[in-house]
Amino acid sequence: MGSTSSATSTSRVNLRAYVLFSAPYSFVVFLLPFYVFELGGGAPEVGAAYGLYALATVLTRLVSGGFVDLAGRRAALGVGGAALAAAMALLGLSSAVQHVYAALFLAGVASSLVNVAVIAYVSDLGGVETPQLYSKMRVAAALGAVAGGVSIPAAYLLSRLIGYAAAFRALAFIFAAASLVALAFLPPETKHLASRHGKTHVAMAACIIWLAFLLGLALGLYGPQILPYLHLKFSLSPFSAILLYLPAVSAWLYGPRLAKPNRGVIFAGVVAMSLALFGMSLSPSPYLFSLFWLLESFGVAVASTALDQSLVRHVAGAYWGRGYGVYQAANNLGYSLGAFMSGYLPGPFIYAALPLAALSMALFMCRDL
């Protein structure tokens, strides 16, 4: 593991724990809004819950990045996994919207540690030489989310027996247990492999970080409100609204594979997002909306993965944890600002076109991307 050759071997990448840590994603994204409704909240409370999650990542990314570089990737993954288990357990014990806020804030802290550690780990094992490793990382997260999607039909069946709120809490405890199990599959320490890359290009790194902020802002403006929008506009049940996302799952399994660290690919992803958001806002039926959602997911998968691939080339290996900590903090700051505003905007999709347009213009100022 100490040689450069081993550092660039993709066969050594172990993402099993990351798959398990990603499993609660579908549960929180698709089932939480309707749990908030059960507790007496509405669209503003849903936006605030997701906004607090993103805010927690913003506040802790820099510390997480330093911890990843100093204590190591494995230790950070372990602490993050334990925090994720605690967050899911808190959701299982929740009985008020304020409890949901606290649980999602803690989940944001966990995400901060886990995601910075994983992306630094992937960088150690050959991210500079083999950008496809970041695609593999994104696909691993998608596989975890797909596996976690089993919670959706499980919640549907359990809700018929014990009610939606009780079903949601029971599933939260199951995800808490899964996060603890993941601790047994942590990869070995790899931070010593980062020393082979010693160059930092501050201007380019700053430009990529700015692009990540704009992408996060766009996602925050509409992401938390998609399911409530479907529920209200088309009078869909919660589970019918969730089913409309199923075609878009394929975007996260294949979209990252199309990504490359260059501006043309990022621009193509942003254009796909913009066209899809316009179509989602005008869709006269939920089925057409689902097709545009598929296009939107492909755009996000491609653009976000390409940005992941780009930053590692402009930050010295000794600072990969801190570099990705700043990068992800900027992305989550944008998402947090957008999420807090999303519950108060009359149309969640059109407003997101503004930061996407700014991203497209800023993209061509990053001359060496």
VOBA-1610 file (N, C-alpha, C; in pm, whole numbers, padded with zeros to 5 digits, always signed):
BEGIN
Met+00082-00122+00000Met+00000+00000+00000Met+00084+00126+00000Gly+00212+00115+00028Gly+00293+00233+00040Gly+00353+00281-00090Ser+00341+00207-00198Ser+00403+00247-00322Ser+00306+00323-00410Thr+00366+00396-00504Thr+00283+00472-00597Thr+00201+00380-00684Ser+00257+00268-00724Ser+00184+00178-00810Ser+00057+00128-00744Ser+00066+00099-00614Ser-00054+00053-00544Ser-00155+00166-00531Ala-00104+00290-00530Ala-00193+00404-00515Ala-00284+00420-00635Thr-00240+00375-00751Thr-00319+00394-00871Thr-00391+00266-00914Ser-00403+00172-00825Ser-00472+00048-00856Ser-00618+00059-00816Thr-00706+00063-00916Thr-00849+00076-00885Thr-00904-00049-00819Ser-00837-00162-00832Ser-00887-00285-00773Ser-00882-00281-00621Arg-00807-00186-00565Arg-00792-00181-00421Arg-00898-00094-00353Val-00984-00032-00429Val-01085+00056-00372Val-01192-00027-00301Asn-01215+00003-00175Asn-01312-00069-00093Asn-01419+00030-00049Leu-01536+00022-00108Leu-01644+00117-00081Leu-01764+00050-00014Arg-01743-00066+00048Arg-01856-00137+00109Arg-01921-00056+00221Ala-01838+00002+00307Ala-01895+00081+00417Ala-01970+00202+00361Tyr-01916+00263+00256Tyr-01979+00381+00198Tyr-02117+00347+00140Val-02129+00229+00081Val-02259+00185+00030Val-02361+00181+00143Leu-02322+00123+00256Leu-02414+00113+00370Leu-02443+00251+00431Phe-02342+00337+00438Phe-02365+00471+00491Phe-02458+00552+00400Ser-02465+00516+00272Ser-02550+00588+00177Ser-02694+00538+00177Ala-02720+00425+00243Ala-02853+00365+00239Ala-02964+00454+00294Pro-02940+00532+00402Pro-03049+00616+00453Pro-03091+00730+00360Tyr-03017+00752+00252Tyr-03046+00866+00164Tyr-03190+00863+00113Ser-03229+00751+00051Ser-03364+00741-00005Ser-03470+00756+00103Phe-03442+00698+00217Phe-03534+00705+00330Phe-03560+00850+00372Val-03453+00927+00387Val-03466+01065+00433Val-03523+01155+00324Val-03475+01139+00202Val-03518+01228+00094Val-03664+01206+00057Phe-03705+01080+00048Phe-03838+01052-00005Phe-03947+01036+00101Leu-03911+00993+00219Leu-04013+00968+00321Leu-04023+01078+00426Leu-03912+01151+00448Leu-03913+01253+00553Leu-04016+01364+00531Pro-04034+01419+00408Pro-04131+01528+00394Pro-04270+01491+00445Phe-04311+01369+00418Phe-04445+01329+00458Phe-04452+01299+00608Tyr-04337+01266+00667Tyr-04332+01251+00813Tyr-04345+01388+00880Val-04280+01488+00820Val-04294+01624+00871Val-04441+01668+00864Phe-04509+01632+00755Phe-04652+01664+00745Phe-04730+01595+00857Glu-04694+01471+00886Glu-04761+01396+00993Glu-04744+01466+01128Leu-04631+01532+01146Leu-04604+01601+01273Leu-04662+01741+01277Gly-04733+01780+01172Gly-04799+01910+01171Gly-04725+02018+01096Gly-04615+01984+01031Gly-04539+02082+00954Gly-04590+02096+00812Gly-04530+02188+00737Gly-04566+02209+00597Gly-04441+02229+00513Ala-04457+02290+00395Ala-04345+02309+00304Ala-04231+02389+00368Pro-04258+02498+00442Pro-04147+02571+00506Pro-04068+02485+00604Glu-04137+02398+00678Glu-04067+02311+00774Glu-03984+02206+00702Val-04035+02157+00590Val-03956+02062+00510Val-03829+02129+00460Gly-03843+02249+00406Gly-03726+02323+00359Gly-03629+02352+00471Ala-03681+02386+00590Ala-03593+02415+00703Ala-03518+02291+00749Ala-03585+02176+00747Ala-03519+02051+00789Ala-03401+02019+00699Tyr-03423+02025+00567Tyr-03313+01998+00474Tyr-03209+02110+00478Gly-03256+02231+00503Gly-03161+02341+00514Gly-03070+02326+00634Leu-03123+02276+00746Leu-03040+02253+00865Leu-02939+02142+00841Tyr-02981+02041+00767Tyr-02887+01934+00729Tyr-02769+01993+00652Ala-02800+02073+00551Ala-02694+02132+00471Ala-02611+02230+00553Leu-02677+02306+00641Leu-02606+02402+00724Leu-02505+02332+00816Ala-02544+02216+00869Ala-02453+02140+00954Ala-02328+02099+00877Thr-02346+02059+00751Thr-02229+02022+00672Thr-02140+02142+00646Val-02204+02259+00625Val-02126+02381+00602Val-02040+02414+00725Leu-02101+02407+00842Leu-02034+02446+00964Leu-01923+02349+01004Thr-01932+02225+00958Thr-01836+02123+01003Thr-01740+02075+00895Arg-01760+02113+00769Arg-01674+02061+00662Arg-01527+02095+00684Leu-01498+02219+00723Leu-01358+02259+00739Leu-01292+02178+00851Val-01363+02161+00962Val-01310+02079+01071Val-01297+01934+01027Ser-01396+01885+00953Ser-01391+01748+00903Ser-01272+01728+00810Gly-01249+01825+00721Gly-01136+01814+00630Gly-01004+01808+00704Gly-00987+01892+00806Gly-00866+01887+00887Gly-00852+01755+00959Phe-00963+01704+01013Phe-00962+01576+01083Phe-00923+01463+00989Val-00978+01466+00867Val-00946+01363+00767Val-00798+01363+00733Asp-00739+01482+00719Asp-00596+01490+00685Asp-00506+01453+00802Leu-00546+01487+00923Leu-00460+01466+01039Leu-00481+01329+01104Ala-00606+01293+01128Ala-00635+01165+01195Ala-00643+01049+01098Gly-00675+01079+00971Gly-00681+00972+00871Gly-00822+00947+00820Arg-00828+00882+00704Arg-00956+00856+00638Arg-01040+00755+00717Arg-00976+00650+00766Arg-01049+00545+00838Arg-01111+00598+00967Ala-01036+00675+01044Ala-01089+00729+01170Ala-01208+00821+01144Ala-01197+00906+01042Ala-01307+00997+01010Ala-01432+00921+00967Leu-01412+00815+00889Leu-01527+00733+00848Leu-01594+00669+00969Gly-01512+00623+01064Gly-01567+00560+01183Gly-01649+00656+01267Val-01597+00776+01291Val-01670+00876+01369Val-01796+00918+01295Gly-01784+00939+01164Gly-01901+00978+01085Gly-02009+00871+01084Gly-01969+00745+01073Gly-02067+00637+01075Gly-02140+00628+01207Ala-02067+00646+01317Ala-02130+00644+01449Ala-02229+00760+01464Ala-02192+00878+01413Ala-02282+00994+01418Ala-02408+00970+01334Leu-02391+00904+01220Leu-02506+00873+01135Leu-02602+00779+01207Ala-02547+00679+01273Ala-02632+00586+01349Ala-02710+00660+01457Ala-02643+00754+01525Ala-02710+00832+01630Ala-02820+00919+01571Ala-02796+00976+01452Ala-02897+01061+01388Ala-03021+00981+01351Met-03001+00860+01297Met-03115+00776+01262Met-03191+00732+01387Ala-03119+00702+01494Ala-03184+00665+01620Ala-03268+00781+01674Leu-03217+00904+01660Leu-03291+01021+01705Leu-03419+01040+01625Leu-03413+01012+01494Leu-03535+01015+01413Leu-03634+00911+01463Gly-03582+00794+01500Gly-03669+00689+01551Gly-03738+00726+01681Leu-03677+00814+01757Leu-03733+00858+01885Leu-03814+00987+01873Ser-03816+01047+01755Ser-03875+01180+01738Ser-04027+01179+01753Ser-04078+01291+01801Ser-04223+01307+01812Ser-04267+01449+01781Ala-04173+01534+01736Ala-04203+01673+01702Ala-04108+01719+01593Val-04147+01823+01521Val-04064+01875+01412Val-03927+01916+01463Gln-03920+01968+01586Gln-03792+02011+01642Gln-03696+01894+01656His-03749+01775+01684His-03664+01656+01693His-03608+01620+01555Val-03690+01638+01453Val-03644+01613+01316Val-03532+01710+01280Tyr-03546+01836+01319Tyr-03441+01934+01293Tyr-03309+01889+01356Ala-03315+01845+01482Ala-03194+01803+01552Ala-03132+01681+01486Ala-03216+01585+01445Ala-03167+01463+01382Ala-03099+01493+01249Leu-03160+01581+01169Leu-03100+01612+01040Leu-02974+01695+01054Phe-02968+01779+01157Phe-02844+01853+01181Phe-02731+01754+01215Leu-02759+01656+01300Leu-02659+01555+01334Leu-02623+01471+01213Ala-02722+01440+01130Ala-02694+01366+01006Ala-02603+01446+00914Gly-02618+01579+00915Gly-02530+01664+00836Gly-02387+01658+00885Val-02368+01654+01016Val-02234+01638+01074Val-02174+01506+01029Ala-02256+01400+01033Ala-02209+01268+00991Ala-02171+01268+00843Ser-02257+01329+00761Ser-02230+01337+00617Ser-02100+01411+00589Ser-02076+01517+00665Ser-01955+01595+00649Ser-01831+01508+00664Leu-01829+01428+00769Leu-01714+01342+00795Leu-01703+01231+00691Val-01814+01163+00664Val-01812+01047+00575Val-01773+01088+00433Asn-01835+01191+00381Asn-01812+01226+00241Asn-01673+01284+00216Val-01623+01366+00308Val-01487+01417+00291Val-01387+01302+00300Ala-01408+01211+00395Ala-01316+01098+00412Ala-01315+01008+00289Val-01432+00981+00233Val-01440+00891+00117Val-01376+00953-00005Ile-01401+01081-00030Ile-01344+01142-00150Ile-01193+01158-00137Ala-01143+01180-00014Ala-00998+01184+00007Ala-00938+01044-00011Tyr-01008+00944+00036Tyr-00965+00804+00021Tyr-00956+00766-00127Val-01057+00804-00205Val-01056+00777-00349Val-00941+00852-00417Ser-00917+00975-00372Ser-00805+01052-00427Ser-00672+00983-00397Asp-00658+00931-00276Asp-00536+00859-00238Asp-00508+00742-00332Leu-00613+00670-00368Leu-00596+00547-00444Leu-00589+00568-00595Gly-00580+00693-00640Gly-00557+00714-00782Gly-00651+00811-00849Gly-00714+00902-00774Gly-00808+00995-00833Gly-00747+01088-00937Val-00621+01126-00917Val-00554+01213-01014Val-00533+01138-01145Glu-00485+01014-01132Glu-00450+00935-01250Glu-00572+00870-01316Thr-00675+00839-01236Thr-00791+00766-01287Thr-00919+00835-01240Pro-00967+00935-01314Pro-01088+01007-01272Pro-01210+00917-01256Gln-01210+00801-01323Gln-01324+00712-01314Gln-01348+00662-01171Leu-01247+00675-01084Leu-01266+00635-00945Leu-01375+00717-00879Tyr-01386+00845-00915Tyr-01491+00928-00859Tyr-01628+00884-00912Ser-01631+00837-01036Ser-01754+00780-01089Ser-01793+00656-01011Lys-01694+00574-00981Lys-01719+00452-00903Lys-01772+00488-00764Met-01718+00594-00705Met-01764+00640-00574Met-01910+00685-00581Arg-01944+00760-00685Arg-02082+00808-00700Arg-02178+00692-00724Val-02136+00595-00803Val-02222+00479-00828Val-02241+00398-00700Ala-02135+00388-00618Ala-02148+00317-00490Ala-02252+00385-00402Ala-02250+00519-00398Ala-02350+00592-00322Ala-02490+00567-00377Ala-02501+00562-00510Ala-02631+00536-00572Ala-02681+00396-00539Leu-02591+00300-00540Leu-02631+00163-00505Leu-02682+00156-00362Gly-02615+00228-00272Gly-02663+00234-00134Gly-02801+00296-00126Ala-02820+00405-00202Ala-02950+00472-00201Ala-03059+00382-00258Val-03025+00306-00363Val-03122+00213-00421Val-03159+00105-00319Ala-03057+00052-00250Ala-03085-00048-00147Ala-03172+00011-00036Gly-03141+00136+00001Gly-03222+00202+00102Gly-03362+00231+00056Gly-03382+00230-00077Gly-03515+00253-00131Gly-03615+00144-00096Val-03564+00031-00047Val-03655-00074+00002Val-03744-00019+00113Ser-03697+00086+00180Ser-03777+00146+00287Ser-03909+00203+00236Ile-03914+00237+00107Ile-04036+00299+00054Ile-04153+00201+00052Pro-04140+00083-00014Pro-04252-00012-00003Pro-04271-00065+00139Ala-04161-00072+00215Ala-04174-00117+00354Ala-04259-00019+00433Ala-04236+00111+00412Ala-04316+00212+00482Ala-04462+00205+00440Tyr-04483+00178+00310Tyr-04621+00167+00261Tyr-04694+00052+00330Leu-04630-00064+00339Leu-04694-00181+00401Leu-04712-00161+00550Leu-04607-00110+00617Leu-04616-00092+00761Leu-04719+00015+00799Ser-04729+00118+00713Ser-04823+00226+00745Ser-04967+00177+00748Arg-04996+00072+00673Arg-05131+00016+00673Arg-05161-00056+00804Leu-05054-00097+00872Leu-05072-00172+00996Leu-05061-00083+01120Ile-04963+00008+01120Ile-04935+00084+01242Ile-04938+00235+01220Gly-04970+00279+01099Gly-04972+00421+01069Gly-04837+00469+01015Tyr-04842+00580+00941Tyr-04721+00626+00872Tyr-04612+00669+00970Ala-04648+00744+01072Ala-04547+00796+01165Ala-04473+00683+01235Ala-04546+00583+01283Ala-04483+00470+01352Ala-04396+00390+01255Ala-04442+00374+01131Ala-04364+00302+01031Ala-04232+00375+01003Phe-04240+00506+00990Phe-04120+00586+00965Phe-04019+00570+01079Arg-04067+00576+01202Arg-03977+00563+01318Arg-03913+00425+01323Ala-03989+00322+01293Ala-03934+00186+01296Ala-03822+00171+01192Leu-03844+00225+01073Leu-03742+00216+00968Leu-03618+00297+01005Ala-03636+00408+01075Ala-03521+00487+01118Ala-03431+00405+01209Phe-03488+00326+01298Phe-03408+00240+01385Phe-03333+00133+01304Ile-03396+00083+01200Ile-03329-00016+01115Ile-03208+00045+01046Phe-03221+00169+00999Phe-03107+00236+00935Phe-02998+00270+01036Ala-03036+00296+01159Ala-02936+00317+01264Ala-02853+00191+01283Ala-02919+00076+01284Ala-02847-00051+01299Ala-02757-00079+01179Ala-02806-00049+01058Ala-02726-00071+00937Ala-02600+00015+00938Ser-02611+00137+00989Ser-02494+00225+00996Ser-02390+00171+01093Leu-02435+00110+01200Leu-02341+00048+01294Leu-02274-00074+01232Val-02349-00152+01156Val-02292-00269+01087Val-02183-00225+00990Ala-02203-00111+00925Ala-02106-00062+00826Ala-01968-00038+00887Leu-01962-00013+01017Leu-01834+00012+01082Leu-01741-00108+01074Ala-01797-00225+01052Ala-01715-00346+01039Ala-01647-00355+00903Phe-01685-00270+00809Phe-01633-00279+00672Phe-01550-00157+00632Leu-01499-00082+00729Leu-01418+00035+00697Leu-01290-00006+00624Pro-01249+00072+00522Pro-01126+00038+00450Pro-01003+00072+00533Pro-00886+00018+00497Pro-00763+00052+00569Pro-00721+00197+00544Glu-00630+00246+00626Glu-00582+00383+00614Glu-00499+00401+00487Thr-00519+00515+00417Thr-00449+00540+00291Thr-00388+00679+00280Lys-00394+00762+00383Lys-00354+00902+00367Lys-00207+00915+00327His-00123+00814+00359His+00018+00822+00323His+00040+00820+00172Leu-00062+00775+00097Leu-00049+00769-00049Leu-00065+00906-00115Ala-00115+01004-00041Ala-00142+01135-00099Ala-00016+01216-00126Ser+00095+01176-00069Ser+00217+01257-00078Ser+00272+01267-00220Arg+00226+01180-00311Arg+00281+01181-00447Arg+00239+01304-00527His+00132+01374-00482His+00084+01490-00556His+00108+01615-00472Gly+00197+01703-00518Gly+00240+01812-00432Gly+00209+01951-00481Lys+00125+01966-00583Lys+00100+02099-00639Lys-00039+02150-00603Thr-00045+02280-00571Thr-00173+02346-00547Thr-00185+02467-00639His-00298+02478-00709His-00327+02593-00794His-00446+02665-00732Val-00419+02768-00654Val-00521+02831-00572Val-00634+02890-00656Ala-00600+02959-00764Ala-00702+03025-00845Ala-00799+02924-00905Met-00746+02813-00958Met-00831+02712-01018Met-00915+02641-00914Ala-00855+02611-00799Ala-00931+02547-00691Ala-01046+02638-00646Ala-01018+02767-00633Ala-01122+02862-00592Ala-01234+02869-00695Cys-01199+02862-00822Cys-01299+02868-00928Cys-01391+02746-00922Ile-01332+02629-00902Ile-01411+02505-00894Ile-01502+02509-00771Ile-01451+02563-00662Ile-01532+02575-00540Ile-01650+02669-00562Trp-01630+02777-00636Trp-01739+02868-00668Trp-01846+02799-00754Leu-01802+02718-00849Leu-01896+02642-00931Leu-01978+02546-00844Ala-01912+02484-00746Ala-01983+02392-00656Ala-02088+02466-00574Phe-02057+02588-00532Phe-02154+02668-00457Phe-02278+02696-00542Leu-02258+02737-00665Leu-02371+02769-00753Leu-02456+02646-00782Leu-02391+02531-00801Leu-02466+02408-00824Leu-02549+02372-00700Gly-02489+02386-00582Gly-02562+02358-00459Gly-02681+02451-00441Leu-02663+02580-00473Leu-02772+02677-00461Leu-02888+02638-00551Ala-02858+02599-00674Ala-02963+02558-00767Ala-03039+02436-00713Leu-02966+02338-00666Leu-03029+02216-00615Leu-03116+02245-00492Gly-03068+02334-00406Gly-03144+02367-00286Gly-03274+02439-00315Leu-03278+02516-00423Leu-03398+02595-00454Leu-03517+02508-00493Tyr-03489+02387-00546Tyr-03603+02304-00587Tyr-03603+02164-00527Gly-03485+02111-00490Gly-03478+01973-00445Gly-03571+01937-00330Pro-03574+02015-00220Pro-03660+01977-00108Pro-03810+01984-00137Gln-03847+02053-00245Gln-03989+02077-00271Gln-04047+01990-00382Ile-03967+01901-00441Ile-04018+01821-00553Ile-04135+01733-00510Leu-04118+01658-00403Leu-04225+01568-00361Leu-04349+01643-00311Pro-04332+01746-00227Pro-04451+01825-00193Pro-04520+01885-00315Tyr-04442+01929-00415Tyr-04498+01985-00538Tyr-04584+01882-00610Leu-04530+01760-00625Leu-04607+01654-00691Leu-04733+01619-00613His-04717+01615-00483His-04828+01580-00395His-04942+01681-00408Leu-04909+01808-00418Leu-05010+01912-00422Leu-05064+01936-00564Lys-04976+01937-00663Lys-05021+01971-00799Lys-05104+01861-00862Phe-05062+01735-00844Phe-05130+01625-00911Phe-05215+01541-00815Ser-05228+01587-00691Ser-05308+01515-00590Ser-05264+01369-00575Leu-05133+01349-00577Leu-05079+01214-00566Leu-05061+01177-00419Ser-05078+01051-00390Ser-05043+01003-00257Ser-04892+01009-00241Pro-04841+01008-00119Pro-04696+01012-00100Pro-04623+00904-00177Phe-04677+00782-00177Phe-04606+00672-00241Phe-04616+00679-00393Ser-04725+00731-00444Ser-04735+00751-00589Ser-04634+00855-00636Ala-04617+00961-00557Ala-04520+01065-00591Ala-04378+01008-00593Ile-04348+00922-00497Ile-04215+00862-00490Ile-04189+00774-00611Leu-04290+00701-00656Leu-04273+00608-00769Leu-04231+00681-00896Leu-04268+00807-00906Leu-04229+00883-01025Leu-04079+00903-01036Tyr-04008+00885-00924Tyr-03863+00902-00928Tyr-03792+00777-00980Leu-03858+00664-00981Leu-03789+00538-01014Leu-03713+00542-01146Pro-03768+00599-01255Pro-03688+00605-01378Pro-03557+00681-01361Ala-03558+00783-01273Ala-03438+00865-01254Ala-03328+00793-01178Val-03361+00680-01115Val-03258+00604-01042Val-03145+00564-01136Ser-03181+00529-01259Ser-03079+00485-01355Ser-02977+00595-01384Ala-03018+00721-01368Ala-02926+00832-01392Ala-02808+00827-01297Trp-02832+00788-01173Trp-02724+00785-01074Trp-02642+00657-01083Leu-02693+00558-01153Leu-02614+00436-01175Leu-02525+00448-01298Tyr-02566+00531-01396Tyr-02491+00542-01521Tyr-02439+00683-01549Gly-02506+00785-01499Gly-02463+00921-01525Gly-02320+00951-01482Pro-02278+00911-01362Pro-02140+00939-01321Pro-02034+00880-01414Arg-02068+00773-01483Arg-01972+00710-01575Arg-01944+00799-01696Leu-02034+00892-01724Leu-02016+00982-01839Leu-01932+01104-01805Ala-01903+01124-01677Ala-01834+01245-01634Ala-01685+01241-01667Lys-01632+01359-01698Lys-01489+01379-01719Lys-01453+01516-01663Pro-01328+01533-01618Pro-01290+01661-01557Pro-01259+01769-01660Asn-01362+01814-01733Asn-01343+01926-01824Asn-01471+02008-01833Arg-01458+02132-01876Arg-01569+02227-01871Arg-01683+02188-01965Gly-01649+02125-02079Gly-01754+02086-02173Gly-01853+01988-02112Val-01802+01893-02036Val-01889+01794-01972Val-01973+01859-01863Ile-01912+01947-01784Ile-01987+02018-01680Ile-02097+02103-01743Phe-02062+02173-01851Phe-02160+02258-01919Phe-02277+02174-01972Ala-02246+02058-02029Ala-02352+01971-02081Ala-02446+01927-01969Gly-02390+01895-01853Gly-02473+01857-01740Gly-02563+01970-01695Val-02509+02092-01692Val-02588+02208-01650Val-02699+02238-01750Val-02670+02225-01878Val-02773+02246-01981Val-02885+02144-01966Ala-02848+02018-01942Ala-02949+01914-01922Ala-03037+01947-01802Met-02975+01993-01693Met-03053+02032-01575Met-03149+02145-01607Ser-03101+02247-01677Ser-03183+02365-01707Ser-03304+02327-01793Leu-03281+02249-01898Leu-03392+02206-01983Leu-03492+02122-01904Ala-03439+02035-01817Ala-03527+01949-01739Ala-03612+02028-01641Leu-03552+02128-01576Leu-03628+02209-01480Leu-03739+02287-01549Phe-03711+02337-01669Phe-03813+02408-01746Phe-03927+02313-01779Gly-03893+02190-01821Gly-03995+02091-01852Gly-04074+02048-01730Met-04007+02033-01615Met-04076+01993-01492Met-04179+02099-01450Ser-04144+02225-01469Ser-04235+02333-01428Ser-04360+02339-01514Leu-04351+02291-01640Leu-04464+02301-01733Leu-04534+02168-01757Ser-04486+02061-01698Ser-04542+01929-01726Ser-04690+01922-01689Pro-04774+01882-01784Pro-04918+01874-01754Pro-04959+01743-01687Ser-04867+01647-01683Ser-04899+01518-01623Ser-04781+01470-01540Pro-04805+01386-01440Pro-04695+01334-01359Pro-04601+01244-01437Tyr-04651+01181-01544Tyr-04566+01089-01622Tyr-04464+01167-01704Leu-04505+01279-01762Leu-04410+01363-01834Leu-04312+01425-01736Phe-04361+01464-01618Phe-04273+01516-01514Phe-04164+01415-01481Ser-04202+01287-01473Ser-04106+01181-01440Ser-03994+01171-01544Leu-04028+01191-01672Leu-03927+01186-01777Leu-03830+01303-01765Phe-03882+01420-01736Phe-03794+01536-01717Phe-03709+01520-01590Trp-03763+01453-01489Trp-03687+01426-01366Trp-03569+01335-01397Leu-03589+01242-01489Leu-03479+01155-01533Leu-03368+01238-01596Leu-03406+01331-01684Leu-03307+01417-01749Leu-03235+01503-01646Glu-03310+01558-01550Glu-03250+01641-01444Glu-03146+01561-01365Ser-03179+01438-01332Ser-03088+01355-01253Ser-02961+01323-01330Phe-02974+01298-01460Phe-02854+01276-01541Phe-02766+01400-01540Gly-02826+01517-01555Gly-02748+01639-01554Gly-02675+01661-01424Val-02743+01639-01312Val-02680+01656-01181Val-02568+01555-01163Ala-02593+01430-01201Ala-02493+01324-01183Ala-02365+01355-01261Val-02382+01400-01383Val-02265+01430-01468Val-02190+01553-01417Ala-02262+01661-01393Ala-02196+01787-01353Ala-02127+01774-01218Ser-02194+01715-01120Ser-02136+01706-00986Ser-02015+01611-00983Thr-02023+01501-01056Thr-01909+01409-01061Thr-01790+01472-01130Ala-01815+01545-01238Ala-01707+01612-01310Ala-01637+01715-01222Leu-01712+01785-01138Leu-01650+01880-01045Leu-01566+01806-00941Asp-01616+01693-00891Asp-01537+01611-00799Asp-01403+01574-00862Gln-01408+01532-00987Gln-01288+01488-01058Gln-01190+01602-01080Ser-01240+01723-01092Ser-01156+01837-01128Ser-01073+01889-01012Leu-01131+01894-00892Leu-01063+01961-00781Leu-00932+01894-00743Val-00927+01762-00746Val-00809+01689-00699Val-00684+01729-00776Arg-00700+01772-00900Arg-00585+01808-00984Arg-00522+01940-00944His-00592+02018-00863His-00546+02153-00830His-00519+02174-00682Val-00521+02066-00604Val-00492+02072-00461Val-00385+01969-00428Ala-00284+02009-00351Ala-00178+01916-00311Ala-00234+01803-00226Gly-00174+01685-00240Gly-00224+01567-00170Gly-00233+01582-00020Ala-00140+01655+00040Ala-00142+01674+00185Ala-00264+01751+00231Tyr-00333+01818+00138Tyr-00449+01900+00172Tyr-00578+01850+00107Trp-00579+01727+00062Trp-00699+01677-00006Trp-00821+01680+00086Gly-00804+01638+00210Gly-00916+01642+00303Gly-00968+01782+00323Arg-00877+01877+00350Arg-00917+02015+00371Arg-00970+02080+00243Gly-00907+02045+00131Gly-00954+02100+00004Gly-01097+02057-00028Tyr-01122+01928-00013Tyr-01258+01880-00038Tyr-01353+01924+00072Gly-01302+01951+00192Gly-01385+02006+00297Gly-01438+02143+00259Val-01351+02230+00207Val-01393+02364+00162Val-01488+02352+00044Tyr-01454+02266-00051Tyr-01535+02245-00172Tyr-01676+02200-00136Gln-01686+02101-00048Gln-01818+02050-00011Gln-01892+02149+00079Ala-01818+02224+00160Ala-01882+02326+00241Ala-01947+02432+00154Ala-01878+02473+00048Ala-01935+02571-00044Ala-02059+02516-00112Asn-02052+02391-00157Asn-02167+02328-00220Asn-02286+02320-00125Asn-02260+02281-00001Asn-02367+02269+00097Asn-02418+02403+00146Leu-02332+02505+00147Leu-02378+02639+00182Leu-02479+02686+00078Gly-02447+02664-00049Gly-02542+02699-00155Gly-02673+02623-00138Tyr-02664+02493-00112Tyr-02785+02412-00095Tyr-02866+02461+00024Ser-02797+02490+00134Ser-02866+02535+00255Ser-02942+02665+00230Leu-02878+02761+00166Leu-02945+02888+00135Leu-03067+02865+00046Gly-03049+02779-00055Gly-03159+02750-00145Gly-03273+02677-00075Ala-03238+02581+00012Ala-03341+02503+00081Ala-03424+02590+00173Phe-03359+02681+00247Phe-03434+02770+00336Phe-03530+02859+00258Met-03491+02900+00136Met-03577+02985+00054Met-03686+02906-00019Ser-03661+02777-00041Ser-03746+02698-00130Ser-03892+02692-00086Gly-03916+02689+00044Gly-04053+02678+00092Gly-04134+02805+00076Tyr-04069+02914+00036Tyr-04138+03043+00025Tyr-04149+03092-00119Leu-04098+03013-00214Leu-04102+03052-00354Leu-04224+02991-00422Pro-04294+03066-00505Pro-04416+03012-00568Pro-04389+02901-00667Gly-04274+02901-00733Gly-04240+02795-00827Gly-04098+02748-00801Pro-04079+02624-00759Pro-03946+02582-00715Pro-03846+02558-00827Phe-03891+02548-00952Phe-03800+02508-01060Phe-03741+02625-01138Ile-03822+02723-01172Ile-03775+02833-01256Ile-03667+02913-01186Tyr-03681+02936-01056Tyr-03583+03016-00983Tyr-03444+02952-00986Ala-03437+02819-00994Ala-03308+02750-00996Ala-03231+02778-01124Ala-03301+02828-01227Ala-03232+02858-01353Ala-03133+02973-01337Leu-03155+03060-01238Leu-03067+03175-01220Leu-02925+03133-01177Pro-02909+03054-01070Pro-02773+03010-01037Pro-02712+02919-01143Leu-02795+02844-01215Leu-02741+02759-01322Leu-02687+02845-01436Ala-02754+02956-01466Ala-02703+03048-01569Ala-02572+03111-01522Ala-02565+03149-01393Ala-02441+03206-01339Ala-02329+03102-01343Leu-02363+02977-01316Leu-02262+02870-01321Leu-02208+02857-01464Ser-02296+02860-01562Ser-02252+02847-01702Ser-02156+02958-01741Met-02185+03079-01696Met-02096+03191-01729Met-01963+03180-01654Ala-01969+03142-01526Ala-01846+03129-01448Ala-01759+03014-01497Leu-01824+02913-01553Leu-01751+02796-01600Leu-01644+02832-01703Phe-01674+02928-01787Phe-01580+02964-01893Phe-01476+03065-01846Met-01482+03101-01717Met-01375+03180-01657Met-01269+03091-01594Cys-01302+02964-01576Cys-01204+02866-01526Cys-01125+02814-01644Arg-01028+02888-01685Arg-00963+02866-01813Arg-00886+02734-01820Asp-00833+02686-01707Asp-00750+02565-01711Asp-00824+02442-01662Leu-00958+02447-01658Leu-01035+02332-01611Leu-01022+02216-01708
//
